[in-house]
Amino acid sequence: MSDNLTEDNLQKMPETRERRLPQFLPKILGQKVTIRLSDGRLLQGELKAFNAYELLIGTPRGETIVFKGQVATIDYEPPKEKGVRA
């Protein structure tokens, strides 16, 4: 792989690359997520970084790289808005 998998370069898109669609991954960076893989297994942890093809998930057992093509769903708790009471 030509890109190094580090938090510094995974979060940043090159200035020259055109952004096509809004992305939600930057909004949940650093949050706890539950990922269901295409084979049905669950992976829980913190979304630490990502690039075009991979997610870096911090788990109690260490860091895990997941290829996006193997992800079926990503569940997360949206951040609560300040000043809004439930």
C-alpha positions as CSV (number, residue, x, y, z in Angstrom):
1,M,0.0,0.0,0.0
2,S,1.4,3.3,-1.0
3,D,-0.4,5.4,1.7
4,N,0.9,5.0,5.3
5,L,-2.0,4.1,7.6
6,T,-1.6,6.9,10.2
7,E,-4.2,9.1,11.8
8,D,-2.5,12.2,10.3
9,N,-2.8,11.3,6.7
10,L,-6.0,9.2,6.8
11,Q,-8.3,12.0,7.9
12,K,-7.1,14.5,5.3
13,M,-8.1,14.5,1.6
14,P,-5.6,16.1,-0.8
15,E,-6.6,19.6,-1.7
16,T,-6.6,18.6,-5.4
17,R,-9.1,15.8,-5.1
18,E,-12.6,16.7,-5.9
19,R,-15.2,15.8,-3.2
20,R,-18.2,14.3,-4.9
21,L,-20.6,13.6,-2.0
22,P,-20.9,14.7,1.6
23,Q,-19.2,12.2,3.9
24,F,-20.5,11.1,7.3
25,L,-17.3,9.4,8.5
26,P,-15.5,12.6,9.4
27,K,-18.5,13.5,11.7
28,I,-18.2,10.2,13.7
29,L,-14.4,10.2,13.9
30,G,-13.4,9.5,17.5
31,Q,-16.8,8.1,18.4
32,K,-17.7,4.6,19.5
33,V,-19.1,2.5,16.6
34,T,-20.5,-1.0,16.1
35,I,-19.6,-2.4,12.6
36,R,-21.5,-5.3,11.2
37,L,-19.3,-7.1,8.6
38,S,-20.7,-8.7,5.5
39,D,-20.2,-12.1,7.1
40,G,-22.4,-11.1,10.0
41,R,-19.6,-10.6,12.6
42,L,-19.7,-7.5,14.9
43,L,-16.8,-5.3,15.6
44,Q,-17.1,-2.7,18.4
45,G,-14.6,0.1,19.1
46,E,-13.7,3.7,18.3
47,L,-13.3,5.0,14.8
48,K,-9.8,6.3,14.9
49,A,-9.0,7.0,11.2
50,F,-10.1,6.1,7.7
51,N,-9.0,6.5,4.1
52,A,-10.7,5.7,0.8
53,Y,-10.5,1.9,1.3
54,E,-10.0,1.2,5.1
55,L,-11.2,2.0,8.5
56,L,-9.0,2.0,11.6
57,I,-10.9,0.8,14.6
58,G,-9.5,1.0,18.2
59,T,-10.7,-2.0,20.2
60,P,-9.8,-3.2,23.7
61,R,-7.6,-5.9,22.0
62,G,-5.8,-3.3,20.0
63,E,-6.2,-1.6,16.6
64,T,-7.9,-3.3,13.7
65,I,-8.0,-2.3,10.0
66,V,-11.2,-3.1,8.2
67,F,-11.6,-2.9,4.5
68,K,-14.7,-0.8,3.6
69,G,-15.8,-3.4,1.1
70,Q,-16.4,-5.9,4.0
71,V,-18.7,-3.4,6.0
72,A,-22.4,-4.1,5.9
73,T,-23.5,-1.4,8.4
74,I,-22.0,1.1,10.9
75,D,-24.1,2.0,14.0
76,Y,-23.2,4.9,16.2
77,E,-24.8,7.3,18.7
78,P,-25.2,10.8,17.1
79,P,-23.7,13.5,19.3
80,K,-26.3,15.2,21.4
81,E,-26.9,18.8,20.6
82,K,-26.0,21.3,23.3
83,G,-28.9,22.9,24.9
84,V,-31.4,20.2,23.8
85,R,-33.1,18.3,26.6
86,A,-34.7,14.9,26.1
